Amino acid sequence: MESEALAKKIMTILEEKKATDILALDISEISTLADYFILASAENVRQLDALEDAVEEDVRLEVNKEGESSSGWILMDYRDIVVHLFTKEQRAFYDLEKIWSDAKRMEM
């Protein structure tokens, strides 16, 4: 599946599970790390787990994961797409939108 199509699919999955502030950053022209970073926020740790499970179940591709819901940040690496799931507090603290401000934004 093409990167942009997969990014949109993941964003839809997150929206269906009631994630908030869903955003994809197209970093393909400014980094070799990936094509897209997808960021989404959860209201609590339980929702963070649900978001992770939903993406993993629906995407069904090999994924490398870092972090746990108890830390407030889960990273799911699908090679061309890196999904960052945050609690609102952790997202504000790390502020990846500011760090990657040169990236093009693709919002829901």
For each residue, the residues with C-beta under 8 A, 3 or more apart:
1: 5 6 9
2: 5 6
3: 6 7 28 35 36 80 81
4: 7 8 35 36
5: 1 2 8 9
6: 1 2 3 9 10 59 78 80 81
7: 3 4 10 11 24 35 36 38 81 106
8: 4 5 11 12 24
9: 1 5 6 12 13 58 59
10: 6 7 13 14 38 55 59 81 83
11: 7 8 14 15 22 24 38 40 106 108
12: 8 9 15 16
13: 9 10 16 17 54 55 58 59
14: 10 11 17 19 22 38 40 51 54 55
15: 11 12 18 19 22 108
16: 12 13 54
17: 13 14 47 50 51 54
18: 15 43 47
19: 14 15 22 40 41 42 47 51 85
20: 40 41 42 43 88
21: 39 40 41 91
22: 11 14 15 19 38 39 40 107 108
23: 38 39 40 97 105 106 107 108
24: 7 8 11 36 37 38 39 105 106 107
25: 36 37 38 39 96 97 100 103 104 105 106
26: 29 35 36 103 104 105 106
27: 30 31 33 34 35 36 37 100 103
28: 3 31 34 35 36
29: 26 104
30: 27 100 102 103
31: 27 28 34
32:
33: 27 82
34: 27 28 31 37 77 79 80 81 82
35: 3 4 7 26 27 28 80 81
36: 3 4 7 24 25 26 27 28 80 81 82 106
37: 24 25 27 34 81 82 83 84 96 100 103
38: 7 10 11 14 22 23 24 25 81 82 83 84
39: 21 22 23 24 25 84 86 91 96 97
40: 11 14 19 20 21 22 23 51 83 84 85 86
41: 19 20 21 85 86 87 88 91
42: 19 20 45 47 48 50 51 85 86 87 88
43: 18 20 47 87 88
44: 47 48 87
45: 42 48 49 69 70 72 87
46: 49 50 69
47: 17 18 19 42 43 44 50 51
48: 42 44 45 51 52 69 72 74 85 86 87
49: 45 46 52 53 69
50: 17 42 46 47 53 54
51: 14 17 19 40 42 47 48 54 55 74 85
52: 48 49 55 56 65 69 74 76 85
53: 49 50 56 57
54: 13 14 16 17 50 51 57 58
55: 10 13 14 51 52 58 59 76 83 85
56: 52 53 59 60 63 76
57: 53 54 60
58: 9 13 54 55
59: 6 9 10 13 55 56 63 78
60: 56 57
61: 78
62: 78
63: 56 59 76 77 78
64: 76 77
65: 52 74 75 76 77
66: 74 75 77
67: 71 73 74 75
68: 71 74
69: 45 46 48 49 52 72 74
70: 45
71: 67 68 74 90
72: 45 48 69 86 87 89 90
73: 67 84 85 86 87 90 94
74: 48 51 52 65 66 67 68 69 71 83 84 85 86
75: 65 66 67 82 83 84 85
76: 52 55 56 63 64 65 82 83 85
77: 34 63 64 65 66 82 83
78: 6 59 61 62 63 81 82 83
79: 34
80: 3 6 34 35 36
81: 3 6 7 10 34 35 36 37 38 78
82: 33 34 36 37 38 75 76 77 78
83: 10 37 38 40 55 74 75 76 77 78
84: 37 38 39 40 73 74 75 91 96
85: 19 40 41 42 48 51 52 55 73 74 75 76
86: 39 40 41 42 48 72 73 74 90 91 94
87: 41 42 43 44 45 48 72 73 90 91
88: 20 41 42 43 91 92
89: 72 92 93
90: 71 72 73 86 87 93 94
91: 21 39 41 84 86 87 88 94 95 96
92: 88 89 95
93: 89 90
94: 73 86 90 91 99
95: 91 92 98 99
96: 25 37 39 84 91 99 100
97: 23 25 39 100 101
98: 95 101
99: 94 95 96
100: 25 27 30 37 96 97 103
101: 97 98
102: 30
103: 25 26 27 30 37 100
104: 25 26 29
105: 23 24 25 26
106: 7 11 23 24 25 26 36
107: 22 23 24
108: 11 15 22 23
